[in-house]
Amino acid sequence: MPDFRIEKDSLGEVKVPKDALYGPQTQRAVENFPVSGIRFPRVFIRSLGLIKSVAAEVNAGLGLLDAEIANSIHLAALEVADGMWDDHFPLDIFQTGSGTSTNMNANEVIASRASQILGVSAKTVHPNNHVNMGQSSNDVIPAVIHVSAYLEVSEVLLPALGHLHASLKNREAEFCEVVKTGRTHLMDAMPVTLGQEISGWAFQVEQAIDRIQSSLPRLAQLAIGGTAVGTGINAPADFGKIVSARLAGRTTLPFVETANHFAAQATMDAAVELSGQIKTTASSFLKMANDLRWMNSGPLAGLGEISLPPLQPGSSIMPGKVNPVMCEMLMMVCAQVTGNDAVIATSNQLGNFELNVMLPVIAHNLLQSITILGAASRLFADKAITGFTANRERIASLVDKNPILVTALNPVIGYDTAARIAKKAYAEGRSLKEVAAEMTGLSREELDKLLDPKPMTKGGLTKDNK
């Protein structure tokens, strides 16, 4: 027996794998686009199935689709949404720019499976006439991008960022009394507490959450109902409104019909906005990971202020070496997110007249950014932030040797004298207090009080140094 079957479409006969649920249009795309082997992610197929399921219900409710056929489509589409037929979605993301191949892939799989569900019934489900009723690839795929991105942000990214924020706040409180050397330009500066330094990271995460959440109202607006060019041709009145409302009920997310279908299909502005906020988050996290990596550097020839958990051997040739692997993992993810954003922004510019023709790569890059940043944030929280220890003796010794502490004497002895004291102490490798006692009329008791690093972390002037 042959391992294929012959099917026909408007272009002629096509050999389709015998057991495939998809049909000729999917098979043509398999043959036309063997580019990267990168398929659409699970959340995209899930969202595509949800939209097809809801559309069938709406068409049946409007009296446009036979109830038995609609129910079979609804059930088959839910199976697609649940991941039962992922192996039957083989298409590369680098394909037709509207994503028509993937929309038809879904239509064919759902039609075949719906016909199986109908069983002995004489009814056959058609991928275009029934599954795609009231729809076009041109409004379905933009809607799927919004739905899948919203789902992934709400289920993966925001919970992970919240977890990271909580982890940082815990460490901030734990280290609020640990005074360390502050640094500007990678050079010693006035002291801060380790808790204060971590508070800056925690606030970055808090702002990242706010930025991403602020983009969601635009992402909730769906293109469904616009069909081919935004006019809604061949779709019933209020189809987009009803589908969006039903989808909102199904997902408990605030989906609504777009206020303008022409913009919703010709541009991916909401996707660009969300990607930009995620890129901003990645930029923040690069700073955080790099700070932690510097503080961990050593253990002898670096800063050595903290020790990250030893997760794996760091070298194939240097025994005992341990590297800051979670920091490096997060940094690479942030770099990937930055690159993804550049592709998304460029792709959005290629919305020619009534349709953007870069939809599949926008979908892939946006969803990848959301997913990998979410996973990386959670891992970073659990395997780096939660587990690092402060090397308190090392931190204290660096603070004690810091000549920049002389800044606290500025209001008492003046900037120029303070600068001479700092230079002399550093050049001679002597205690700052010792040199200051020689070069000023201040007593040891006064210097102990003025050069105590802990009050310096609180800022402001006191009666002792006015």
Number of C-alpha atoms within 10 A of each C-alpha: 4 6 9 13 14 12 14 13 10 7 8 8 12 17 15 21 16 13 10 18 20 25 26 23 23 27 20 14 20 17 10 13 15 14 13 10 12 13 16 21 16 16 22 24 25 22 28 26 27 23 26 28 27 23 31 29 20 21 23 17 13 12 10 15 19 14 15 14 22 25 19 23 33 24 18 26 34 22 19 27 23 17 15 12 19 17 9 17 20 18 24 22 26 19 21 17 18 22 23 21 22 26 24 23 25 28 30 26 25 32 29 21 23 27 21 15 16 17 11 8 10 7 13 15 22 19 23 15 13 22 30 21 21 25 26 25 19 29 27 26 26 27 28 25 27 27 28 23 27 26 19 19 21 16 13 18 26 20 16 22 23 17 17 25 22 17 20 23 16 17 20 21 14 12 17 16 15 17 22 28 24 19 12 8 6 8 9 16 18 20 21 24 22 23 21 19 17 23 20 14 22 22 14 19 24 16 15 23 20 13 18 20 15 14 19 21 13 17 25 22 22 29 31 34 32 28 23 20 17 22 13 21 15 14 19 16 13 12 21 27 18 19 26 27 18 19 22 16 12 11 13 10 15 16 26 23 23 23 11 14 24 19 18 26 31 24 25 27 17 19 26 22 21 25 27 23 21 25 25 20 23 25 16 17 23 20 14 21 22 16 16 21 22 16 17 22 19 16 14 7 7 11 16 19 24 21 20 24 18 16 13 12 13 15 11 8 7 9 9 11 13 17 20 22 20 23 24 16 15 24 21 15 23 26 15 19 27 20 14 23 25 16 17 25 18 13 20 21 15 17 17 11 12 17 24 22 22 25 29 25 21 27 25 20 20 26 28 20 24 23 19 18 26 23 16 22 27 23 18 23 20 16 18 23 23 17 15 17 16 17 14 15 10 14 19 16 12 16 22 17 16 21 25 22 25 23 20 23 19 16 13 16 18 12 15 10 16 24 17 15 24 23 15 17 20 17 9 9 11 14 17 23 23 13 18 24 16 11 14 14 10 16 13 13 8 13 19 12 13 22 18 13 22 15 17 19 17 11 10 9 12 9 5 10 15 10
